Amino acid sequence: MTGRRLERALSEAIADLAGTSAPDYLDDILERCKARINLGQTFADLGQLRTATQNLTAGVEEAMRHRLDRLTAIGLSHLAVVCFKQGRDAQAERHAMQSNKLARPLEHK
């Protein structure tokens, strides 16, 4: 995918998540949280760490509000990596520990 095509696709995804042209599947809270966290991870992979942090944080906060523990743990894990890449070691450690705390009881379900 070329840079322009990727940029357009990400812009459309952001518009979807912002609700300006949201497809039906984003009406589902679980799918919306997954999409936000996946989008954040994509931005992290592209090196756009500030945008990644914004999307991951929004996804994690919504997942927490709706008690989606598995998704919250995944989002926190991704957020820990982004914080580490930004040199925010204390926050990275805190997110990693929160992720582990949530994930551990879910491990065998």
C-alpha positions in Angstrom: 0.0 0.0 0.0 1.4 3.4 -0.9 1.8 6.1 1.6 -1.1 8.1 0.2 -3.4 5.1 0.2 -2.4 4.2 3.7 -2.9 7.7 4.9 -6.4 7.8 3.2 -7.3 4.5 4.8 -6.2 5.6 8.2 -8.1 8.9 7.8 -11.2 7.0 7.0 -10.8 4.7 10.0 -10.4 7.8 12.2 -13.6 9.3 10.8 -15.4 6.0 11.4 -14.2 6.0 15.0 -15.1 9.6 15.5 -18.7 8.8 14.4 -18.7 11.0 11.3 -19.3 8.1 9.0 -19.4 5.1 11.3 -20.3 1.8 9.7 -22.9 -0.4 11.5 -20.4 -2.7 13.1 -18.9 0.1 15.1 -22.2 0.5 16.9 -21.1 -2.5 18.9 -19.0 -1.4 21.8 -16.6 -4.4 21.6 -16.0 -3.9 17.9 -15.5 -0.1 18.4 -12.9 -0.8 21.2 -11.1 -3.4 19.1 -11.0 -1.0 16.1 -9.6 1.9 18.2 -6.9 -0.4 19.8 -6.0 -1.9 16.4 -5.8 1.6 14.9 -3.5 2.7 17.7 -1.3 -0.3 17.1 -1.1 0.5 13.4 0.0 4.1 14.2 2.6 2.7 16.6 3.9 0.4 13.9 4.2 3.4 11.6 6.1 5.3 14.2 3.3 7.9 14.9 3.5 7.4 18.6 1.5 10.4 19.7 -1.5 9.4 17.5 -1.0 5.8 18.7 -1.1 6.9 22.3 -4.3 8.9 21.7 -6.1 6.0 20.0 -4.9 3.3 22.4 -5.8 5.4 25.4 -9.3 6.1 24.0 -9.8 2.3 23.3 -8.5 1.3 26.7 -10.7 3.8 28.5 -13.8 2.7 26.7 -13.0 -1.0 27.2 -12.5 -0.3 31.0 -15.8 1.6 31.2 -17.6 -1.5 29.7 -15.6 -4.0 31.8 -14.0 -5.6 28.7 -11.1 -7.0 30.7 -9.4 -9.0 28.0 -9.5 -6.1 25.5 -8.4 -3.7 28.2 -5.4 -5.9 29.0 -4.4 -6.1 25.3 -4.7 -2.3 24.9 -2.7 -1.6 28.0 0.0 -4.0 26.7 0.2 -2.1 23.5 0.2 1.2 25.3 3.1 0.0 27.5 5.2 -0.6 24.4 4.4 2.8 23.0 5.2 4.5 26.3 8.5 2.6 26.4 9.4 3.8 22.8 8.6 7.4 23.9 11.0 7.1 26.9 8.2 7.1 29.5 9.5 4.2 31.4 7.4 4.6 34.6 4.2 4.8 32.6 5.2 1.8 30.4 5.8 -0.2 33.6 2.5 0.9 35.1 0.6 -0.1 32.0 2.4 -3.4 31.7 1.6 -4.2 35.3 -2.1 -3.3 34.9 -2.2 -5.4 31.8 -0.8 -8.4 33.6 -3.1 -7.9 36.6 -6.1 -8.1 34.3 -4.8 -10.8 32.0 -3.6 -13.3 34.7 -7.1 -14.3 35.9 -8.3 -14.6 32.3 -5.4 -16.8 31.3 -7.2 -20.2 31.7 -10.7 -19.3 30.6 
